[in-house]
Amino acid sequence: MTPKGIRRAVHEVSAYVPGKTIEEVKREYGLSDVVKLGSNENPYGPFPASRRAMQQEVDRLHSYPDSSFEEIKRLLGELHGVSPASVAISHGAGGMLETIARTFIEEGDEVLLPVETYRLYREISRLMGGVTVEIPVTADYRIDLEAMAERITPRTKLAWLCNPNNPTSTLFDPEAYAAFRDRLPDTAWIVLDEAYVEFAGEAARPDAVAELTNHNVIVVRTFSKAYGLAGARLGYAMARPEVIRVIDTVAEPFNANRVGLAGAAAVLREDGEAYVHALEATLAERARLTEALRGRGYAVAESRTNFIFFDTGADASALAARMLEGGVIVRSCASWGFPAHLRVTVGKPEHTERFLAVLDAAIRALRKETVYG
Ligand SMILES: Cc1ncc(COP(=O)(O)O)c(C=O)c1O
């Protein structure tokens, strides 16, 4: 029975369903060697200087972190060419998305988002009493900004735009974005979630700094992906200083931990080489995996992220479940309305080999079942 006294909006929210952990799969299937390609983590992290800094920081865990986050804000400001006052820190990008929802969304506000995107947007918008207006992606799996623009009203308060998009791996069209942005009322805000943008390469996309300077735009980034620090939980936003001041006021105090802060600062200061090496290795592996899947006849979206979204031509949930037996964790995209698509994180070369072998075997087994079962 639901406990009494829970806010009405909470009943509109579904729990976030994370991918299975390696430990869970080992236990459930009696396996000793499991590969997790279900949560878009970076298998090369943490990088050496980052690791050392985090280990040293453990000795200081009896005391609170510097709540002004001075060093990390300065380093991020230097990285992006903005002032430290344009940066806010959070417990993962997820924590920042939630703070943004709490800052902007009022009961009855309309919130625009794609149907097939990062789930948290819908849940936190509804939690705040927002009315979500959800628009399907285009046939080539890009956020449909033209259709979204048609749904703008004077009540539109916020648009969540994930670029590149999770789970479809694509970038949106920058021109359609500019047209969409310019149609929004001046009380509305765009959140550009660039969690995967480091993997996007040279492909055309909005210039984040110009956007936040000239428009009602907040850019969200994370150390969880390209920087290899998912477990350290550190994210950030960039916006005009007056927006950052409000976000920092709404956020809980000390909303990042010492270990994550130390790891993130060290990665920016000293791990440039390891970062580039991991990024290049991931991009090379992404190309190889895309090629291997296309060679098998699968339709693969052009990935601008560290994961690949592809059409298996089969029941993706059954396939993902079957692949667990082979010790490979991937994500079925059925819950996003793509019953035949899988999302697989780009790992190291040996992960690609294992993934392909287990995929081939699972597909064969499923086909046999359909023919004889
Ligand atoms: C698009 C997107 N935004 C935000 C997040 C949350 O990232 P973090 O680990 O920094 O909370 C994720 C995590 O997978 C994501 O895919």
The ligand as an ORCA input file, in Angstrom:
! r2SCAN-3c Opt
* xyz 0 1
  C      22.037     12.251    -21.187
  C      22.479     12.040    -19.791
  N      22.438     13.072    -18.935
  C      22.827     12.937    -17.670
  C      23.286     11.738    -17.198
  C      23.667     11.639    -15.758
  O      25.022     11.636    -15.629
  P      25.740     11.661    -14.209
  O      26.407     10.336    -14.072
  O      26.706     12.782    -14.306
  O      24.683     11.899    -13.175
  C      23.361     10.632    -18.037
  C      23.847      9.331    -17.548
  O      23.891      8.348    -18.208
  C      22.936     10.780    -19.374
  O      22.952      9.766    -20.230
*
